[in-house]
Amino acid sequence: MGAASSTTSVLKSGARQLLGRFGFDIVRSTNNRGGVDDFIPFEATLRAAQSAGLSVGDYIDEVVNGTPGATRATIDELRALGVFSAGLRTVLEIGPGSGRYLEKTLKEASPERYEIYETAAPWATYLVDTFGVVAQPTTGRSLAPTPDDSVDLVQAHKVFSGVTFLSSSRYFFEMARVTRPGGRIVFDVMTETCLDPASVRAWVTKGGAGHDSYPAAMPRSTCVDLFASLGCSLEAGFLVPMGIASTEVLVFRKDA
Ligand SMILES: C[S@@+](CC[C@H](N)C(=O)[O-])C[C@H]1O[C@@H](n2cnc3c(N)ncnc32)[C@H](O)[C@@H]1O
């Protein structure tokens, strides 16, 4: 084993011990309705990232999830699709968690306003303090404080696989409402594209550690047809890694 891989496995085992010791109860989402209502522990993750010499986002990709470069790969795909090139003035993100996509989005664009809806209060406070974003009051079911047709990019990553069908669907209506005509809506869902028999077997045999409601699936055509009915057309879809299998990122544009 080389020095780099030995360092990585020490980090990984350290992280697992840390996460195991602190458990999933440290950061509990307060308003999650029926989905996976825990997120990774706040203090422990910050400390572990710091001692690994990594940003929190890179630490989660590399050590916690074991998928180095995963966030970067999604951001690269979105850049290639022109998602960041339109001079974004307002961005809204649902469930940013540690801010790994938020941080990289801020490097791609310089929005005047970045709103977050996050049910895990310690992470929301951390993102406000670190990146100067605006944390909106989050009921877990609407984007009510955000006006209609006001946001250039609305995004959510790895959120809708952890909440119920109804929670995701409520957010879908709201995402379409707040996006300005010509703006983009980006989110991932575990569609049938991600659910070939081998992937289902992998989830059944290796997934679901303590959370039988995760991951939640969502039919692709339900999303495409619903957003079409709300005046938003599908521009692209691509697969990204999620846990032991994958999830599908969908990119919509609201008709101008
Ligand atoms: C699996 S984490 C993903 C975090 C981040 N987007 C990422 O990919 O690293 C899901 C996030 O969604 C948040 N969340 C869960 N239910 C939510 C809801 N109903 N509204 C807003 N955020 C929610 C959790 O607190 C957590 O931060």
PDBQT file of the ligand as one rigid body, heavy atoms in Angstrom, charges set to zero:
ROOT
HETATM    1  C1  LIG A 301     -28.059  14.269   2.375  1.00  0.00    +0.000 C 
HETATM    2  S1  LIG A 301     -27.961  15.919   2.888  1.00  0.00    +0.000 S 
HETATM    3  C2  LIG A 301     -27.264  16.720   1.454  1.00  0.00    +0.000 C 
HETATM    4  C3  LIG A 301     -26.565  17.986   1.798  1.00  0.00    +0.000 C 
HETATM    5  C4  LIG A 301     -25.886  18.696   0.631  1.00  0.00    +0.000 C 
HETATM    6  N1  LIG A 301     -26.848  19.145  -0.361  1.00  0.00    +0.000 N 
HETATM    7  C5  LIG A 301     -24.855  17.804   0.036  1.00  0.00    +0.000 C 
HETATM    8  O1  LIG A 301     -25.106  17.232  -1.019  1.00  0.00    +0.000 OA
HETATM    9  O2  LIG A 301     -23.801  17.660   0.652  1.00  0.00    +0.000 OA
HETATM   10  C6  LIG A 301     -29.651  16.504   2.880  1.00  0.00    +0.000 C 
HETATM   11  C7  LIG A 301     -29.772  17.916   3.405  1.00  0.00    +0.000 C 
HETATM   12  O3  LIG A 301     -31.111  18.354   3.281  1.00  0.00    +0.000 OA
HETATM   13  C8  LIG A 301     -31.547  18.897   4.527  1.00  0.00    +0.000 C 
HETATM   14  N2  LIG A 301     -32.999  18.693   4.574  1.00  0.00    +0.000 N 
HETATM   15  C9  LIG A 301     -33.682  17.563   4.880  1.00  0.00    +0.000 A 
HETATM   16  N3  LIG A 301     -35.001  17.766   4.751  1.00  0.00    +0.000 NA
HETATM   17  C10 LIG A 301     -35.160  19.045   4.338  1.00  0.00    +0.000 A 
HETATM   18  C11 LIG A 301     -36.297  19.846   4.024  1.00  0.00    +0.000 A 
HETATM   19  N4  LIG A 301     -37.524  19.335   4.080  1.00  0.00    +0.000 N 
HETATM   20  N5  LIG A 301     -36.095  21.132   3.651  1.00  0.00    +0.000 NA
HETATM   21  C12 LIG A 301     -34.844  21.650   3.571  1.00  0.00    +0.000 A 
HETATM   22  N6  LIG A 301     -33.727  20.932   3.861  1.00  0.00    +0.000 NA
HETATM   23  C13 LIG A 301     -33.883  19.651   4.235  1.00  0.00    +0.000 A 
HETATM   24  C14 LIG A 301     -30.760  18.125   5.565  1.00  0.00    +0.000 C 
HETATM   25  O4  LIG A 301     -30.686  18.802   6.799  1.00  0.00    +0.000 OA
HETATM   26  C15 LIG A 301     -29.406  18.040   4.873  1.00  0.00    +0.000 C 
HETATM   27  O5  LIG A 301     -28.650  19.204   5.043  1.00  0.00    +0.000 OA
ENDROOT
TORSDOF 0
